[in-house]
Amino acid sequence: MKKYFFSIILFLIAINYSYAFQRATSVESLTFENNKCIIKGNGYMFYKTFTLDRDNSKAVALDILGIKSYNPDIPSLILTKDSDAVNLIRLVLHKDKNIGLRIVFNTKKNAQYQINRNNNTITVVFSEDSAQQINKENPKSQPLTQESVQTSLNTSKDNTVIA
């Protein structure tokens, strides 16, 4: 009975790996321009992400799962000169065949990202933290107190503005 059960388990594992290999893709290109990274393959790409926070930066890792191969012309290090959110992109082949390729984006601490997948393309768009920019442009209104009213009355007499 145990032998029969063990052979069924091995058969199911083999089917699972063969199905994953049939669905596996090859990564053909990776381009980065204007805070936008486009990863193209020749099949449907599965991925997972995670982030690591550091002192003044963070790393966003994108693991492309189950790839057969990738184009060796894609550089393993990409310096991003025109980006205000990403400093460096690193590509690493993973030893685990289920993962395949890991793309690590070294970003600024306040950078935000959005990932879109469309069959054979994964697009990662980075941007500066919009909440911080809004706070600089439109500061929060402070409740009026007796001191602030008195200060504003005093400044209007002097024709000077205190910021």
BELURPE-V123040 format. One record per run of one state. SS is the DSSP state (h for helix, s for strand, l for the rest). FROM is the first residue (numbers start at 1). LEN is the number of residues. If there is no record, write none. Layout:
# BELURPE-V123040
SS,FROM,LEN
SS,FROM,LEN
This chain:
# BELURPE-V123040
l,1,1
h,2,22
l,24,1
s,25,9
l,34,2
s,36,6
l,42,4
s,46,8
l,54,3
s,57,9
l,66,1
s,67,4
l,71,6
s,77,3
l,80,6
s,86,8
l,94,7
s,101,8
l,109,3
s,112,7
l,119,2
s,121,7
l,128,2
h,130,8
l,138,8
h,146,13
l,159,5
